Amino acid sequence: MGSAEERIKLEASWKEALHDEFEKPYMQELGDFLRREKAAGKDIYPPGALIFNALDSTPLDRVKVVIIGQDPYHGPGQAHGLCFSVQPGVPVPPSLQNIFKELKRDLNIDMPKHGHLQRWAEQGVLLLNTSLTVERGNAGSHASMGWQRFTDRVIEVVSQRREHVVFMLWGAHAQSKRRLIDPGKHLILCSAHPSPLSAHRGFIGNGHFSRANQFLEQHGLAPIDWRLPEEP
């Protein structure tokens, strides 16, 4: 069968950086858990080929910005492995609507007609949920199954191996990951979460998108073009 790491399909730079992680018992137990859930007929999101989409879309050597989410969306057809992003044709969720409102306020970028954030990922924005799978209709259902240990390691790897990355930590859950980031090398931006419950308690008005680009440019890096194409 080969090692667990050999069986994982993953972008090469991440595979090299994380290869030891895939050999650890907790990751093998997580894989067994997901196989049992699927065998029991449960719907798991996102589809298997998209579980590592955030890493596949943003190679380690291209990471400029990290946005940390929590769970994949747990409705049919929504999740595709990038936090806050939805598949083409899916209505824009409320938190993402507030992200777009802040982009309009901060950078005067018109509200997109869709919520497919692949273009951001391709420019170096790592859109990382701390749990990479979820059961249909059951938010947080896989949060204690090992994913958070794995994604903590992803955050540590970015902090250790990259320079001048902007980490956007929105809400208490994302801010709990601050301990994994070297503040001497990177810019850490914290605010309330963009959900409707908290967006007006500090997310709207945080200026994170313009501050990120200013930091990147100060360090000789190309800024992120936060505009999305007309069609996903």
N, C-alpha and C positions, 0 to 999 in steps of 0.2 A: 504493500500500500504506500510506502514511503512516509516521510514525516508529515506532520500536520502542516508545517510551513510550505512543503512542496505542493500540497494539495490546494492551498489558498491561491486564488487568482487575484493579484493585487499589483498596482503600479510599482515599477521596479525600485524606485528610491525608497518608498515606504516599506516594501518587502525586505529590503536590506536592513533598514533601521529597526524594524519590528520583529525580525525573524526569531529572536529569542523568546519573544512574548507568545508567539503561536505554539511554542513547545511546552509552555507551562500548563500544569494540570487544570487551572481554572478555565483556560480557553478551550481545552479539550472537553471539559464538562459543559461549557456553554454550547459548543457545537452539538454535543449529545442531547442537551435540553431542546435545542431548536429542532433537531430531527424528530424527537419524540412528540413535540407539539404539532408539527406538520403531519406526522403519522396518525395523530389523534384527530385529524381533520380541522384543526384550527387554522384560521387565516392569519398569517404573519406578514407585517409590513415593515419595510418595503420589500418588493420581490427580491429573491436571493441574489440575483446578479447585481442589484443596486445597493446592497447592504454597505459596501465600502466605497460608494460613489464619491463621497467627499474626498477621500484619499486618492482615488483614481483620477478625479477631475483636477486636483491641485497637488502636483508632485511636491515633495518636501523641499526641493531646491528652488521652488517658485513661490513659497508661502510668504506673503507680505502682511496679510491681515488674517486674524482668527476671530470668527464670531461663534460663540458657544450657545447652542440650544440645549434642550433637555431630551424630549422624546420625539421620535418620528410622529407625523400625523397618523391617527388611527382610524380614519375613514377610508373607504374603498377608493383607489385610484389617486390618492393625494400624494403620499410619500414617495420620494425617489432618492433618498439618501443624502440630501442637502438640507441643513436646518433652515427653517422658516420658508423653504421653497416648496412649491407644488408643481405637479405635472401640468403640461399644456392642457387647456380646456377646463381646468378646475378653478372655481371662483377663488379670488384672493382672500385668504383667511384674515380675521381681524387684526392679529398681531402684525402681519405683514402690511396690512393697510396702514397701520400706524408707523411702521418703518418708512413706507413711501411718503407719508405726511411729513415726517422729519426730513427726509431727503428734499422734499419740495421747499420746506422752510429754510433748511440749511444751505442748499446748493441750487435752489430754484429748478430742480429737475421735475418735469411733469410726471404726474402719476401714471405708471404703466397700466396697460389693459390686461396684463397677465401677471402671474406670480412665479414664473419660472426663472430661477436665479443662476442658471448654468453659466451665463456670461460673466457673472462675478467670479465664480469658481475658476474659470479659465484664465482670469487675470491675476490669480494668486490669493483669492479670498477663500480660506478654508472654512467651510460652513459645517461645523462639527456638532452633531448632537452627542450628548454624553452617554445615551443609550442608543444603540444602532438598530434595534428592532423593537417591535411592540405587537401585542395581540390586537386584532380588530376590536374596536370599541372599548378598549380597556387601557386607558392611559396609565403609564408607569408600570405596566405589567412585567416588563423585563428589566427594570431598573436595578434589581438586586441580584441579577443572574451573572454578573461578571463584566458587563460592558463598561461600567464606570472605571473599573481598574484598568481596562484596556485603553479607554480614551484619556484617562489621566496620563498614561504613558505616552500617548500621542502628543499631548500638550507639553509634557516634559521634553520630549524629543525636539519639538519646535523650539522651545526655549533654549535648549542646550546647543543645537546645531545651527540655528539661524541667528542673524543679527538684525536689529532694527525692525522687529515685527510689531504691529499694532494689535493688541488683544482687546476686543470689545466684550465686556462682561456686563450683561443686562439682567438685573434681578439677582436675588440672593443665591440661587443655585449656581449660576455662572460665576458669581463673585467668590464662591467657596473654592474655586479652582485657582484663585490668585496665588496661593501658596506654592503652586507648581511653576511659577513664572519668575524669571530673573528680572527685577525692575531696573537693574543697572544696564541691561542690554536692550530692553523693549519698552514700548509705551503701553501702559495699562489704562484703559478708559472704562469707568464704571458709571452705571446709572440704573434707574428703575427699568423694569421689563416693559417691552412695548405692548403687552396685553391690554385690552380695554380697561381692566381693573386697576392698572398702575401707570399707564402711559402718560397720564397728565400729572403724575407725581414726580416727574423728572426725566422721563424719556424724551417727550416732546420738548425741544429746546436744548438737548445735550450737545449738539454740534459735533458729534463723533465723526461724521463722514468728512467734514472739512478738516477737522483736527488730524484725522488719519492721513489725509493727503498732504497736509503741511509737513507732518513728521517724515513721511516717505521722501518728499522732495528735499527736505533739509539734509537727508542722508544720501542724496544722489540717486534715489529710486523713482521710477515712473509712478505717478499717482494712479489710483483706481478710477476708471471711468464708470461711475455708478449708474449711468443710463442703461436701460435695457432696450433691446431691439423691439420694433413694433410687433413682430411676431416671434414667439419662442422657437 
